[in-house]
Amino acid sequence: MKTIAIIGGGVTGVTTAYALAKRGCAVVLLERHRYPAMETSYANGGQLSASNAEVWNHRSTIAKAAQWMLRRDAPLLVHPHPTWHKLSWFAEFVSAMPDYHLNTIALARMAVAAREHLFQWADDEGIDFDLKRQGILHIHRDRAEYEHAVAVSKLLARGGVPRRAVTPDEARAIEPALRGDFYAGHYTDSDSSGDIHKFTSGLAQAAQRLGAQLRYNQQVVHLRADSNGDGVDVTVLQGDGAETTRYDAVVICAGAASRDLAAQVGDSVNVYPVKGYSVTVHLDDAASRAAAPNVSLVDDTVKLVCSRLGEDRLRVAGTAEFHGHNRDIRADRIAPLTDWVQHNFPDVSTRAITPWAGLRPMMPDLMPRVGPGKAPGVFYNTGHGHLGWTLSAATADLVAIAVSSSWEAVRQRTASPLKMA
């Protein structure tokens, strides 16, 4: 049986392992940490949000980035230090602006396809991940923001994601705990929320039960694809040395590290690590639990989201910081998240919080890279940006189909008798 290595044990790597294992493939997942889902899939905003499928390649994004350049607490912060990677990424970002409408529709369709896969997998495997199927409520602070959201809603509808405009009173009826003033909102009842770390960890165990080998503490440092299509050599650090193993194929699901690995096998995958922050507010007292929201929210003005995780946790996440592979947790970037809770849910205590930062692997056009590379046996499932969990089940299925199809094509070629001239 052919063996496929999956590089990366975050949500994209684990869903890929599961999708391939369900098809009867021999799977080896290589993860550099001791457990799955310890980086970007650890403490994100907790949303399964087809309603967030709008890509960022819009002139308003550039205007806001320029406006916020000197604010250390800005929702979108671009550090001025230039690097070739950053400059090339932004050049491609601008060149993708004409595809804003088509890409937004395409991501919405992908998110809808992913939703049913993910729920079915969780049901089949009995995974408890604090799922709340109570929709997502977007709130808009002014008329211009609301009108932009109306235009976005039309694109989402073309992608199969209906969401309805709501008045402030209707929004408060959907989430009675919400305080503060805002202009209007949009509500998507088909969206949901939950704990990505619990989901990914549970699905990793399910993949293992299906026969997948999950190997941890495996730092992949080099790839070499055989030009004759005889496999891919994967070199992993082992103590003071290194060990190389040949696999029949590899799927690169390595998040922010995907760019460097892709370059080793002749592909350009211009993933940039866009840092996001979160705080987990521990609802240790009855008053806080009563005052915290149950419906997942998006504040479009400050680009923050929040999700209730079980009875005693509230996850608040957001911001986008372009600062390379820097993973530092900065107090001035965390403060707006706790301030937001205090403003919108004043009876929730923020005495006990856990801060976190992760690197979203983002392509310039915000479309994930899914499918085969140039070299035989190399595949990708990476670059999902802010929609990693939302899209993961669909892209995992797509890459599993691509791998299975490529192997079937090879099998048919090798099984067919040679034709005589």
C-alpha positions in Angstrom: 0.0 0.0 0.0 1.3 3.5 -0.9 2.0 5.7 2.1 1.4 9.5 2.2 3.0 11.8 4.7 1.2 14.8 6.0 3.3 17.7 7.3 1.6 19.6 10.0 -0.8 18.6 12.8 -3.0 21.7 12.9 -6.7 21.6 11.8 -5.8 21.3 8.1 -3.3 18.5 8.6 -5.6 16.5 10.9 -8.6 16.9 8.7 -6.5 15.8 5.7 -5.2 12.8 7.6 -8.8 11.9 8.6 -10.1 12.3 5.0 -7.4 10.1 3.6 -7.6 7.5 6.3 -11.4 7.2 5.6 -10.5 6.4 2.0 -8.2 3.6 3.2 -4.9 5.3 2.5 -1.8 4.6 4.6 -1.2 7.9 6.4 1.7 9.2 8.5 1.2 12.6 10.1 4.3 14.5 11.1 3.9 17.2 13.7 6.7 19.2 15.4 4.9 19.6 18.7 4.1 17.0 21.3 0.4 17.2 20.6 -1.8 18.2 17.7 -3.3 21.7 17.3 -0.7 23.6 19.4 -0.2 26.6 17.1 -2.8 28.4 15.0 -5.4 25.8 15.8 -5.0 26.2 19.5 -7.0 29.3 20.6 -8.6 31.1 17.6 -11.9 33.0 17.7 -13.9 29.7 17.7 -16.1 30.5 14.7 -17.3 28.3 11.8 -18.2 31.4 9.9 -19.3 31.2 6.3 -20.5 34.8 6.9 -16.8 35.9 7.2 -15.9 34.6 3.7 -15.3 38.1 2.3 -11.7 38.3 1.1 -9.6 41.3 2.2 -8.6 42.5 -1.3 -10.6 45.6 -1.2 -9.6 49.3 -1.3 -11.2 49.9 2.1 -8.6 47.5 3.6 -5.7 49.5 2.2 -7.3 52.7 3.4 -7.7 51.4 6.9 -4.2 50.0 7.0 -2.8 53.4 6.1 -5.0 55.1 8.6 -3.9 52.8 11.4 -0.2 52.6 10.6 0.9 54.6 13.7 -1.6 53.1 16.2 0.0 50.3 18.2 -3.4 49.0 19.1 -4.8 49.1 15.6 -7.0 46.2 14.4 -4.8 45.9 11.3 -1.1 46.7 11.9 1.6 46.6 9.3 5.1 47.0 10.7 7.0 49.4 8.5 10.2 47.3 8.4 10.5 46.1 4.8 11.3 42.6 3.8 11.2 41.0 0.3 8.5 38.5 1.5 6.3 41.3 2.9 6.7 43.5 -0.2 6.0 40.6 -2.7 3.0 39.5 -0.7 1.4 43.0 -0.7 2.1 43.4 -4.4 0.2 40.1 -5.1 -2.5 41.3 -2.7 -3.1 44.4 -4.7 -3.0 42.5 -8.0 -5.7 40.2 -6.7 -8.1 43.1 -6.0 -10.0 42.7 -9.4 -11.0 39.2 -8.2 -12.5 40.4 -4.9 -16.1 39.5 -5.9 -15.4 36.1 -7.5 -13.1 35.0 -4.7 -15.6 36.0 -2.0 -18.3 34.0 -3.7 -15.9 31.0 -4.1 -14.9 31.1 -0.4 -18.6 31.2 0.6 -19.4 28.1 -1.5 -16.4 26.3 0.0 -17.5 27.2 3.5 -21.0 25.8 2.9 -19.5 22.6 1.5 -17.2 22.3 4.5 -20.0 22.7 7.1 -21.8 19.5 6.4 -18.6 17.5 6.3 -17.4 18.8 9.6 -20.7 18.2 11.4 -20.9 14.7 10.0 -17.4 13.8 11.0 -18.0 15.2 14.6 -21.2 13.2 14.9 -19.7 10.0 13.5 -16.7 10.2 15.9 -18.6 11.5 18.9 -16.4 14.6 19.2 -17.5 17.1 21.9 -16.1 20.6 21.0 -18.5 23.0 22.7 -20.5 23.4 19.5 -23.1 26.1 19.5 -25.3 26.2 16.4 -26.9 29.6 17.3 -25.6 31.6 14.3 -23.2 34.5 14.1 -24.3 38.1 14.7 -22.3 40.9 12.9 -22.7 44.4 14.4 -21.9 47.6 12.5 -21.1 50.9 14.3 -22.0 53.3 11.5 -24.0 53.7 8.2 -21.0 53.3 5.9 -20.0 50.1 7.5 -23.5 48.8 7.3 -23.9 49.6 3.6 -20.6 47.8 2.9 -22.0 44.8 4.7 -25.2 44.9 2.6 -23.0 44.7 -0.5 -21.1 41.8 1.0 -24.3 40.0 1.9 -25.3 40.0 -1.8 -22.0 38.2 -2.7 -22.4 35.7 0.2 -26.0 35.0 -1.0 -24.5 34.1 -4.5 -22.2 31.7 -2.6 -25.1 30.0 -0.8 -24.8 31.9 2.5 -28.0 33.8 3.3 -27.7 36.4 6.1 -30.3 39.0 7.1 -30.0 42.6 8.1 -31.2 43.3 11.7 -32.0 46.5 13.6 -30.3 47.2 16.9 -33.4 46.0 18.8 -33.5 42.8 16.7 -29.8 42.2 17.4 -30.4 42.6 21.1 -33.3 40.1 20.9 -30.9 37.6 19.3 -28.2 38.3 22.0 -29.8 39.9 25.0 -26.5 40.3 26.8 -25.1 42.8 24.2 -24.7 46.3 25.5 -23.5 49.6 23.8 -24.6 51.5 20.8 -24.4 50.4 17.2 -26.1 51.3 13.9 -27.3 47.9 12.7 -26.3 44.3 12.2 -26.5 41.2 10.1 -27.3 37.7 11.4 -26.4 34.4 9.8 -28.4 31.6 11.5 -26.5 28.8 9.7 -23.2 29.7 11.2 -21.9 28.3 14.5 -19.0 28.3 17.0 -17.0 26.0 19.1 -13.5 25.1 20.4 -11.1 24.4 17.5 -8.5 22.7 19.8 -11.0 20.2 21.1 -12.3 19.5 17.6 -8.8 19.0 16.1 -7.6 16.8 19.0 -10.7 14.7 18.8 -10.4 14.2 15.1 -6.7 13.3 15.4 -7.7 10.4 17.7 -10.4 9.4 15.2 -7.8 9.4 12.4 -5.6 7.2 14.6 -8.4 4.7 15.1 -8.8 4.5 11.3 -5.1 3.5 11.0 -3.3 6.8 10.6 0.1 7.0 12.3 0.4 10.3 14.2 4.1 11.0 14.9 4.8 14.0 17.2 8.1 15.9 18.0 8.9 15.5 14.3 10.5 18.7 12.9 10.6 18.4 9.1 13.6 20.3 7.8 13.9 19.2 4.2 12.0 17.8 1.3 13.2 16.3 -2.0 10.8 15.1 -4.7 12.1 12.4 -7.0 12.0 13.7 -10.6 10.9 10.2 -11.8 7.9 10.2 -9.5 9.2 7.5 -7.3 8.4 9.4 -4.1 9.3 12.2 -1.8 12.2 12.2 0.7 11.2 13.8 4.0 14.1 14.7 6.4 13.2 15.0 10.1 15.4 16.1 13.0 16.1 13.3 15.4 18.0 14.3 18.5 21.4 15.6 17.4 21.0 14.2 13.9 18.5 13.8 11.1 16.6 10.9 9.5 15.3 10.7 6.0 12.3 8.6 4.9 10.9 8.2 1.5 7.1 8.4 1.1 5.0 7.8 -2.0 3.5 11.3 -1.6 3.3 14.2 0.8 0.7 16.8 1.6 2.1 20.1 3.0 -0.3 21.4 5.6 2.4 23.3 7.5 0.8 26.7 8.0 3.2 29.6 8.0 6.1 27.2 7.3 4.5 26.0 4.0 6.3 28.7 1.9 9.8 27.4 2.8 8.9 23.8 2.3 7.2 24.5 -1.0 10.4 26.2 -2.3 12.4 23.1 -1.7 10.2 21.1 -4.1 10.0 23.9 -6.8 6.7 25.6 -5.9 5.9 29.2 -5.0 3.3 29.2 -2.2 3.4 32.8 -1.0 2.0 32.2 2.5 2.5 35.1 4.9 2.2 34.7 8.7 -0.5 37.2 9.8 -0.5 37.3 13.6 -3.8 37.3 15.4 -4.4 37.5 19.2 -7.0 36.1 21.5 -7.9 36.1 25.2 -9.9 33.4 26.9 -12.0 35.0 29.6 -12.6 32.6 32.4 -16.1 33.0 33.7 -15.4 31.9 37.3 -18.4 33.5 38.9 -22.2 33.2 38.4 -22.6 36.9 37.5 -20.1 36.7 34.7 -21.6 33.5 33.3 -25.0 35.1 33.3 -23.7 38.3 31.6 -21.6 36.7 28.9 -23.1 36.2 25.4 -24.2 32.8 24.0 -24.4 33.9 20.4 -21.1 34.3 18.6 -20.4 37.9 17.5 -18.4 39.9 15.1 -17.7 43.6 15.6 -16.9 44.8 12.1 -15.6 48.2 13.3 -12.7 46.8 15.4 -12.5 43.4 13.6 -13.0 41.4 16.8 -15.0 38.2 17.3 -16.2 36.4 20.4 -17.5 32.9 21.1 -18.9 31.2 24.2 -17.1 28.0 24.8 -19.1 25.9 27.2 -20.4 27.4 30.4 -17.3 28.9 31.8 -15.2 30.4 28.9 -15.5 33.3 26.5 -13.1 33.6 23.7 -12.4 37.0 22.2 -10.1 37.2 19.2 -9.0 39.5 16.4 -6.4 41.9 15.0 -4.1 41.3 12.1 -0.4 42.0 12.5 2.1 41.8 9.7 5.4 41.2 11.5 6.9 38.1 10.0 7.2 35.0 12.2 7.1 37.0 15.4 5.0 35.2 18.0 5.4 37.7 20.9 2.2 38.4 22.9 2.1 42.2 23.3 0.2 43.8 26.1 -0.9 46.7 23.9 -2.4 44.3 21.4 -4.2 42.3 24.1 -5.7 45.3 25.9 -8.2 46.2 23.1 -9.7 42.7 23.5 -10.3 42.9 27.2 -11.5 46.6 26.8 -14.0 45.4 24.2 -15.5 42.9 26.7 -15.7 45.5 29.4 -17.5 47.9 27.0 -20.0 45.5 25.5 -20.5 43.1 28.5 -19.7 45.3 31.5 -20.9 42.7 34.0 -18.4 40.1 32.8 -15.3 40.0 35.0 -11.9 40.1 33.1 -9.9 39.4 36.2 -8.9 35.9 34.9 -7.8 35.8 31.3 -5.4 33.7 29.2 -3.8 35.6 26.3 -2.6 33.9 23.1 -1.1 34.8 19.7 -1.0 32.7 16.6 0.1 33.0 13.0 -2.6 32.7 10.3 -1.1 31.3 7.1 -2.5 33.7 4.5 -2.2 33.8 0.7 -2.2 37.2 -1.0 -5.7 36.5 -2.6 -6.9 34.8 0.6 -7.7 31.7 -1.4 -6.2 28.5 0.1 -3.7 26.5 -1.9 -5.2 23.1 -2.4 -4.1 20.4 -4.8 -1.0 19.1 -6.5 2.3 20.9 -6.9 4.7 20.8 -9.8 6.7 17.7 -8.6 5.0 14.3 -8.7 3.7 13.2 -5.3 3.6 16.7 -3.8 0.3 18.2 -2.7 -0.9 21.2 -0.7 -3.6 22.1 1.7 -2.5 25.4 3.2 -2.9 29.1 3.2 -6.5 29.3 4.6 -5.9 32.6 6.5 -8.7 33.6 8.8 -11.0 30.8 7.6 -8.8 27.8 8.5 -11.3 25.9 10.6 -14.3 27.1 8.5 -12.9 25.7 5.3 -10.8 22.7 6.6 -13.3 19.9 6.0 -13.9 20.9 2.4 -10.2 21.4 1.5 -9.3 18.2 3.2 -11.8 16.3 1.1 -10.6 18.1 -2.1 -6.9 17.2 -1.5 -7.9 13.6 -0.5 -9.7 13.3 -3.8 -6.7 14.7 -5.7 -4.3 12.3 -4.0 -6.6 9.3 -4.6 -7.2 10.3 -8.2 -3.5 10.7 -8.9 -2.7 7.2 -7.5 -5.5 5.7 -9.5 -4.2 7.3 -12.7 -0.8 5.8 -12.0 -2.2 2.4 -11.2 -4.2 2.4 -14.5 -1.1 3.4 -16.5 1.1 0.8 -15.0 -1.6 -1.9 -15.3 -2.3 -1.2 -19.0 -0.3 -3.3 -21.5 2.0 -1.3 -23.8 0.7 -0.7 -27.2 2.9 -1.8 -30.1 3.8 0.8 -32.7 
